[in-house]
Amino acid sequence: QVQLVESGGGLVQAGGSLRLSCEASGRSFSHYTMGWFRQAPGKERALVSSISWSGAFTFYADSVKGRFTISRDNGKDLVYLQMNNLNAADTAVYYCAARTGNWNFGQADYDYWGQGTQVTVSP
């Protein structure tokens, strides 16, 4: 089994930045696709960004392109989401997730999930 724990959320003003971290334990995630999801109040959970096991491929939702950057450090079992130029629409609970298999940029078939970290952006 793989356990995932997010950290780095908090309250930030519009235009500010945060970096979320996801720490994995248990089985190594070095060959897992890693994703960040978010769920805003009253909305469905949606994929924000994902990264292949090697880091060669990445995906970003249109709403965050140019503002968010996903990265990973397999040696430390960490994945990050750097969030810049935040706005109120980014307010959500952010979840780290992992999936096996070859790379694809879909949001289906994620096998492991963290408990989430709250990000709140004030106007």
C-alpha positions, 0 to 999 in steps of 0.5 A: 500500500501507498500512503500520501500526506499533503501539506502546505495549504493555508490562507493567501491573498489574491496574487500570492503563491503557495507550494503544496507538498505530498509525501509518500510512504510505504511502497515507492512511488517512483513508477507511479503517475502522480496527480493533484486534484481539487474540490471547491465548495459546491463543485465536483473534484477535478484534476488540476495537474499530473506528472509521469513517473519520470517527469517527462510528461505533465498535464495542466487543466486550462484554468491553471496553465501558466500559473501552476507547476508540478514537480517530483523528487522520486529519491525523496518520495515527494511531489510538489505543486507550486501555485502562483498568481492565485485567485479566489477561484483557486480556493478548494481542498487539494488532494494528492493522488497516485496511479499505476500504469503507463502515462495518460493525462486522464483523471480516472483510475487513481489508486491512492489518495491523501486526505487533502489540504485546504487552500483559501485565497482571499480577494 
